[in-house]
Amino acid sequence: MRLKAESFYNLFMLDENDFRKRADTALESLKQSLITAEESADLEVEDQSGALHISFDDGSRFVISPNAPVRQIWISALATSFKLDWSEANQAFVLQKTGEELKPLMSRLINQQLGEEAVTLA
């Protein structure tokens, strides 16, 4: 298994307790933003054992969950897996491929699913 430099940093520099605290904080903040977004978009958010499930009217579902062994937040959405690493510089979980932080990435994915610019997560 080959790890990117940032993943390597997460695995060996963030201990599991630090990861869990940061992931819990990030996911709770995301959940609150998603609950607010439910008012203006056709989606429903549920917290199921620490994983967030976003359901859409067409039956599609996104799942956002912490993955402690590799110190990442994983998003399953649009038939793709997105793996976000902790960025010390950003003080946020970031998708290394695009540089997007968790909430902007989720806004983009939800809007892509809905086919309109209906959600901006703050």
N, C-alpha and C positions, 0 to 999 in steps of 0.2 A: 504494500500500500504506500503510495507516494503522497505526502502532505505538502500543501503550499506553505510558504514561509509564514503567512499569517495564521494558518491552521496550526502549524507547529508551535507558534507562539501561544496560541490559545490553550493547546493541550498541555504545555509544560509550564506556562507562566500563570495561568488562571487556575487556582485550585477549584475543586468541585463546589465548595461552599461559595466562593466568590462568583463562580459561574451561575449557580442557582439564584443567588441574590440579584445579579444583574439581569438574568433571564426573567425571573419573576417580576421584577420592576418593569422591564420592557413589555412583557406580555400583558400585565395589568393595565399599563398606560394604553397599549394598543386596544385592549378590550373596551376600555371606557370610550375611546374614540370611535370604535366600531358600533357601540351601543348608540352613540349620538348619530352616527351615519344611518342607522336603521330607520330613522325618522324621514330621511330624504331619498333613500334608495331601496330597491327591492331585494333586501337581504336580511338574514336573521343570524345572529351570533349566539353561540352557546359555549360555555366553559365546561369541558368534560375532563375531569381529572388532570388539570394543568395544561391541557391542549385546547386551543380555540378552534371551533368549527364554524365556518361561515357557509350558510346554505342559501342558495338562490332559487328563484321561482321556477327555473327550468330543471331543477333537480341536481344541478351541479353543486359541488362542495369543495371548499378549501379547508385545509387543516394546517395549523401553525403549532409547532410543539418544540419544546427544548430537547436537545439530545446531549445529555450530560457527558457520556463517555468521550465524545469528540468536541465538547464545549462549543456547540453551535445551536442556532435556532433553525429548524427546518420548516420549510413551507412547501406543501403539496398543493399546486394550483395550476390550472390550464394544462393538465397532463404533463407537468414538469415538476422537478424537485429543485428548490432553491435553498442553498445552504449559506446562512449568514454567520460570519465570525465576529467576535468582539474586536472593535477597533479602539485601542487606547487613545489614539489621536482624536477620534470623533466622539469618544465616550458613548458609543452606540454600537449595536449590531449592524453590520454592513455586508451587502452582497459584493464580494471582491470583484467580480466580473464587471459590474457597472458602477460601483461606488455608491449605490443607493442604500440609504438607511432603511430600517424596518417599515416605518410608517409611509414614507414616499413610495417604497416598493409595493406595499399593500394597496395604496391608493391606485397606483398604475395597474396592478393586476385586477383589482375589483372593477375599475373602469373599463378595462379590456374585456372582462367577462360580461359586463352590462352593455357594452357597445356604446357607451356615452360617458361624458365627463360628469358623473353624478356625485363622486365622492372625493373629498380632500380631507385626509386624516391629519389632524393637528395635535 
